[in-house]
Amino acid sequence: MILKKLYWATGQKNENLYYFCIGFIYSLIGIGTSMMIFSQNIGLAAVFFISLAAIAQVDKKLSISERMLGTTKSIGTKMRYLEEVLTVKHTITLRSVFEDHKNLFTTYFFLFMGIMLCFSTITLALPIEKSTQLFGEQFKIISGKAFTQQNLLQEILENNLAVLLTGLFLALLFEYGTTFIIVWNASVWGTAFAVAAKNSFLIDLGNPVFTFIALTLLVLTYLPFEAAGYFASSIAGGLLNKAITRESISSIRFRIIAMHAIILLGFGLILLGLSGVIEVQIIQLISTIRQA
């Protein structure tokens, strides 16, 4: 909250820029703190510290999204507002669900990009041996993602589905699981893209920084879809977690929230399928160009 007050004091009103910046700053602080305290598991400890720093603001947004479902803003005294129970005034559709949670998606995306850029920058700046030492847990995940060309689409979809379901259940079981999954995925992707640039995976422009920029531009053809798919499943789990703890299962609000969660999960699955198809096409196109 101190960073938010300092940011707003500059006269800036761009909330997206704010979440991007705190994603980067929290990551720097989290990684630095982990280096001082946890020398053996810096990458994992950093994710914990970054999540701890981001929880208050991210969870507040999720709570607002959950509380707004099935209610509308009431004009009047505080007592009247507390006593008035209002139901949702529009039909629940994919479009209406997205509109209801659009601000939350945007917040997660820019926070995600800030964290990812920080991990990429550090990985690019350090020798590969040092970055492996820093982000050992992230490197373990990266080294385990060796896809074969023969079943590329199937393996990518299976991997993405596993990540989506993990995010869903962690967000559902743990109150702050949503934040942890976002931070963890951002740290893995940031490290992976920087390593791919250093090792000239897919493309090679001679300079790791230029290669990273070009690789990032290519990845942006499918990354927003894949990230949004993970966000959708995590939001679905987070909404259900709050609904289960706050609402009666037989209440109208619980059914409304559950419907939102189901639609969000379906939306996430569609986005992951789309991102997988685009990713395969990009990989195959680059492979064809390199062989020509």
Disulfide bonds with the S-S distance in Angstrom:
none
